[in-house]
Amino acid sequence: MKELPLSLYIHWPWCLKKCPYCDFNSHGLRGPAPEALYEAAIIEGLKEQGARVQRRKLKSIFFGGGTPSLMAPDTIGRIIEAADRSIPFHENIEITLEANPDDMTPEYVASLRNLPFNRISMGVQSFKEKDLRFLNRRHDREQALRAVGLCKENGIQNISIDLIYGLPGQTLEEWQENLDDAIRLKIPHISAYHLIYEEGTALYKLMEAGKVTPIEEDLSVTLFSTLINRLTEAGYLHYEISNFGRPGYFSRHNSSYWTGTKYIGIGPSAHSYNGESRQWNISSLPRYLQGIKAGIPDIEIEELDINTKYNDFIITGLRTMWGIRTADIRERFGEEKQTYLEQQAATYLRQGLLIRENDTLTLSKKGIFISDGIMSDLLWV
């Protein structure tokens, strides 16, 4: 029988300090993390999930957070071994560690060589000191540059960095210099996100108090356009709205989310998807640990009706360079929705905001700039 691919996300919920723009489930440490207790809960969660999946092998594991690079290498190793016991690994599995640059000391990076990691995702955010201070990051420019070099010296070539643009007071020249730094470092994958003022974050409160001012929309568009043009010229493929990779270096794990691959989330607030429902773990760490210990995971479930599945397919597929095949719409969701999609897409095709080639709809370069509005109009309401 055919083996179906599966992806695994493991959440580490602690940071040394909380970034002001972050709305993820993460907590600043006031003392040592209860690492042994949490490790046991993760391993138990893997056993529970492994019992549910059949005929599947893991194509990717992503250690996210929080700051997973705060984990002891021995802890990471035992978790990876437990994952392999619970759900067999695909022979070409991608295993990613999310890391802060200042955690990537020579000793720590060398220790990773003894673990089966083949990808590092670093939260660089900026190579500008003033940006890093504003974002309350722990590292500086030199630590970011050194971390990339240490990875390469230790045989880790598959490196991704996160960059943030649209910071208050940021200029086009500063953003161009950030991109030039990344290109000079020959980093094969770059994820770039516009700064968002998420309600409930420290940054949002500063905006509400008038202490920071978001940049003008025209500059936001210029920064995004510069991002696309500069990285495309440098040989990167713009394979998802916020993601750029050199050939062979796309994130297999994140691509799972955009291409409908089933995935499992372990840890508080982590999400899972099995094609028929979405499930997410309770956000409270104490309640998550209690549920795992009692053998009754504290989760919420959303059963997906055909309309929701169609909308998810549109939103995820249209974000990528692979787009949406209208034949897939007909096969999965029926002729009525295929007709609806083609009717809704017609105006955008005439305007050159969508492109249709070989039965596949993709966003044009112009369309990417108003992708949210296009997707909204294609959704079933």
C-alpha positions in Angstrom: 0.0 0.0 0.0 1.1 3.5 -0.8 2.9 5.4 2.0 1.4 8.8 2.6 3.7 11.7 3.6 3.3 13.3 7.0 4.9 16.3 8.6 5.6 16.9 12.3 5.9 20.2 14.2 7.4 20.2 17.7 6.9 23.3 19.8 9.3 24.6 22.4 7.4 27.3 24.3 10.3 29.2 26.0 12.4 32.2 25.1 15.0 34.1 27.2 12.9 37.2 26.5 9.7 37.9 24.6 10.0 40.0 21.4 7.6 42.9 21.3 6.0 41.9 17.9 5.6 38.2 18.7 2.1 36.7 19.3 3.2 33.1 19.3 2.7 30.9 22.3 6.0 31.6 24.0 7.1 32.6 27.5 10.1 34.5 28.8 12.1 32.3 31.2 12.6 33.5 34.8 14.7 30.5 35.6 15.6 27.1 34.2 13.1 25.6 31.8 11.5 22.3 33.1 13.2 20.5 30.2 13.0 17.0 31.5 9.3 17.3 32.3 8.5 18.8 28.9 10.7 16.3 27.1 8.6 13.5 28.7 5.4 15.1 27.6 6.6 15.5 24.0 7.7 11.9 23.8 4.3 10.8 25.2 2.5 13.0 22.7 4.5 11.4 19.9 3.5 7.9 21.1 -0.2 9.0 21.2 -0.1 10.5 17.7 1.9 7.6 16.3 -0.8 5.2 17.2 -3.3 7.2 15.1 -1.4 7.3 11.8 -1.0 4.4 9.4 0.9 3.8 6.2 2.7 7.1 6.7 6.3 8.2 7.0 7.5 11.5 8.2 8.8 13.7 5.4 9.8 16.6 7.7 10.2 17.6 11.3 10.3 21.2 12.4 11.4 22.3 15.9 9.8 25.7 16.4 9.0 28.0 19.2 9.7 29.9 21.2 13.5 29.4 20.9 14.2 25.7 20.3 18.0 26.4 20.2 17.7 26.8 24.0 17.2 23.0 24.2 20.1 20.8 25.2 21.3 18.7 22.3 20.8 15.5 24.2 17.2 16.4 24.7 16.7 17.1 21.0 18.4 13.8 20.2 16.1 11.8 22.5 13.0 13.5 21.0 14.1 12.7 17.4 14.7 9.1 18.4 11.2 8.9 20.0 9.7 10.4 16.8 11.4 7.7 14.7 10.1 5.0 17.0 6.5 6.4 16.8 6.4 7.3 13.1 9.0 5.9 10.7 11.2 8.4 8.9 11.2 8.9 5.1 14.7 8.2 3.8 15.0 11.9 2.7 13.5 13.4 5.8 14.1 17.2 6.3 14.7 18.0 10.0 14.8 21.8 10.8 15.9 23.5 14.0 14.7 27.1 14.6 17.5 29.0 16.2 18.5 32.4 17.5 21.9 33.5 16.2 23.4 34.1 19.6 22.7 30.6 20.7 24.8 29.3 17.7 28.1 29.1 19.6 31.0 27.0 18.2 30.2 24.4 20.9 26.5 24.3 20.2 26.8 24.1 16.4 29.5 21.4 16.7 27.1 19.4 18.9 24.4 19.5 16.2 26.7 17.5 13.9 25.9 14.5 16.1 22.2 14.9 15.5 20.3 14.2 12.2 19.6 17.9 11.5 19.9 18.9 7.9 18.4 22.4 8.0 18.7 25.5 10.3 16.2 28.3 10.3 17.6 31.4 12.0 15.6 34.4 13.3 18.0 37.0 12.0 15.3 39.6 11.3 17.8 42.3 10.4 21.5 43.0 9.9 21.0 46.5 11.2 21.8 47.3 14.8 19.1 49.9 15.2 16.5 47.4 13.9 17.7 44.7 16.3 17.5 47.1 19.2 13.9 48.1 18.2 12.9 44.5 17.9 14.4 43.7 21.3 16.5 40.9 19.8 19.2 39.2 21.8 21.8 39.2 19.1 23.7 41.8 17.1 24.9 42.0 13.5 28.2 40.3 14.2 26.6 37.3 16.0 24.2 36.8 13.0 27.1 36.8 10.5 29.2 34.5 12.8 26.2 32.1 13.2 25.9 31.6 9.5 29.6 31.0 9.1 29.6 28.4 11.9 26.8 26.5 10.3 28.7 26.3 7.0 32.0 25.4 8.8 30.2 22.5 10.4 28.7 21.2 7.2 25.2 22.7 7.5 24.6 24.3 4.1 20.8 24.3 4.2 20.3 27.5 6.0 17.2 29.7 6.1 17.0 33.2 7.7 14.0 35.3 8.6 14.0 39.0 7.8 11.4 41.6 8.8 10.7 44.8 6.8 8.4 47.7 7.3 9.8 48.8 10.6 9.1 52.3 11.8 11.6 54.7 10.2 13.1 52.0 7.9 14.3 53.4 4.6 14.4 51.7 1.2 18.2 52.0 1.2 18.4 50.2 4.6 16.2 47.4 3.3 18.3 47.0 0.2 21.4 46.8 2.3 19.8 44.0 4.4 19.0 42.0 1.3 22.5 42.6 0.0 23.9 41.2 3.2 21.8 38.0 2.9 22.8 37.5 -0.7 26.5 38.0 0.0 26.3 35.3 2.7 25.0 32.9 0.0 22.1 31.9 2.2 19.9 29.5 0.1 16.5 30.3 1.7 15.0 33.6 2.9 11.7 34.2 4.5 10.7 37.8 4.6 7.7 39.2 6.5 6.3 42.7 6.9 6.1 43.8 10.5 2.6 43.3 11.8 1.1 45.0 14.8 -0.7 42.0 16.3 -3.3 42.9 18.9 -2.2 42.0 22.4 1.5 42.3 21.7 3.8 44.9 23.3 4.3 46.5 19.9 0.6 46.9 19.4 0.4 48.7 22.7 3.2 51.0 21.7 1.3 51.9 18.5 -1.9 52.5 20.5 0.0 54.8 22.8 1.3 56.7 19.8 4.9 55.8 20.6 5.5 54.1 17.2 4.0 54.8 13.9 3.5 52.2 11.1 5.2 53.1 7.8 3.1 54.5 4.9 1.5 52.0 2.5 3.3 53.3 -0.5 6.7 52.5 1.2 5.4 49.1 2.2 4.7 48.3 -1.4 8.1 49.6 -2.5 9.9 47.5 0.1 8.0 44.4 -1.0 8.6 45.1 -4.7 12.3 45.6 -3.9 12.4 42.3 -2.0 10.9 40.4 -5.0 13.1 42.1 -7.6 16.4 41.9 -5.7 16.1 38.2 -4.7 14.8 37.1 -8.1 17.7 38.9 -9.8 20.0 37.0 -7.4 18.7 33.6 -8.5 16.1 32.9 -5.9 12.7 31.5 -6.8 9.7 33.3 -5.3 7.8 30.1 -4.5 5.5 31.4 -1.8 4.4 34.9 -1.0 6.9 35.4 1.8 9.4 32.7 0.9 12.3 32.6 -1.5 14.6 29.7 -2.2 17.4 28.7 -4.5 16.5 25.6 -6.5 16.6 22.5 -4.3 16.3 24.6 -1.1 12.6 25.1 -0.7 11.3 24.4 2.8 9.7 20.9 2.5 8.1 21.3 5.9 6.4 24.7 5.3 5.4 23.5 1.8 3.4 20.8 3.5 1.0 23.5 4.9 0.6 25.1 1.4 0.1 21.8 -0.5 -2.4 20.0 1.7 0.0 17.4 3.3 -1.3 16.1 6.6 0.7 17.2 9.6 0.9 16.7 13.4 1.6 19.4 16.0 3.1 18.5 19.4 3.2 21.1 22.2 0.9 23.8 23.5 -1.1 25.6 20.8 0.4 23.3 18.1 -2.0 22.5 15.3 -2.6 19.2 13.4 -4.5 18.5 10.2 -5.7 15.2 8.9 -7.6 16.2 5.8 -11.0 16.1 7.4 -10.4 18.2 10.5 -8.1 20.7 12.2 -7.0 20.1 15.8 -5.1 22.3 18.1 -3.7 21.7 21.5 -4.7 23.9 24.5 -2.5 27.0 24.8 -2.0 26.7 28.5 1.3 24.9 29.2 0.1 23.5 32.6 -3.1 22.2 31.1 -1.3 20.7 28.2 1.1 18.8 30.5 -1.7 17.6 32.7 -3.7 16.3 29.7 -0.7 14.4 28.4 0.1 12.9 31.8 -3.5 11.8 32.2 -3.6 10.3 28.7 -6.4 12.7 27.8 -4.9 15.4 25.5 -6.6 18.7 25.9 -7.5 19.6 22.3 -10.1 21.4 20.3 -11.3 20.0 16.9 -12.9 21.7 14.0 -14.5 19.4 11.5 -14.1 20.7 8.0 -17.1 20.8 5.6 -16.6 20.9 1.9 -16.9 24.7 1.7 -14.2 25.2 4.3 -12.0 22.6 2.5 -12.5 24.5 -0.8 -11.6 27.8 0.8 -8.5 26.4 2.5 -7.4 25.0 -0.9 -7.7 28.4 -2.5 -5.9 30.3 0.2 -3.0 27.9 0.5 -2.6 27.0 -3.2 -2.8 30.5 -4.5 0.0 31.6 -2.2 2.5 29.5 -4.1 4.1 29.5 -7.5 2.4 26.1 -8.2 -1.1 27.7 -8.0 -4.4 25.9 -8.3 -5.5 23.5 -11.0 -9.1 24.0 -11.8 -9.4 20.2 -12.6 -8.5 19.6 -9.0 -11.3 21.9 -7.9 -13.7 19.9 -10.0 -12.4 16.5 -8.7 -12.3 17.5 -5.0 -15.2 19.9 -4.7 -17.5 19.4 -7.6 -18.5 21.1 -10.9 -20.4 23.9 -9.1 -17.3 25.2 -7.3 -15.2 24.9 -10.4 -17.6 27.0 -12.4 -17.8 29.5 -9.5 -14.0 29.7 -9.3 -13.7 30.4 -13.1 -16.4 33.0 -12.9 -14.8 34.8 -10.0 -11.3 34.6 -11.6 -12.4 36.0 -15.0 -12.0 39.7 -14.0 -8.6 39.2 -12.5 -7.4 37.2 -15.6 -8.5 40.1 -17.9 -6.7 42.5 -15.6 -3.5 40.5 -15.7 -3.6 39.9 -11.9 -4.1 36.1 -12.4 -2.4 34.0 -15.0 -3.8 30.8 -16.4 -1.5 28.2 -18.0 -2.2 24.5 -18.6 -5.4 24.7 -16.5 -3.5 26.2 -13.6 -4.2 29.6 -11.9 -1.3 31.5 -10.4 -0.9 35.1 -9.2 0.9 37.4 -11.5 3.6 39.6 -10.2 1.1 42.5 -10.0 -1.4 40.2 -8.4 0.9 39.3 -5.6 0.6 42.8 -4.3 -3.2 42.5 -3.8 -3.3 38.8 -3.2 -5.5 39.0 -0.1 -8.3 40.7 -2.0 -8.0 38.3 -4.9 -8.2 35.3 -2.6 -11.1 36.8 -0.8 -13.1 37.1 -4.0 -12.4 33.5 -5.0 -13.7 32.1 -1.6 -17.0 30.4 -1.3 -19.3 32.5 0.8 
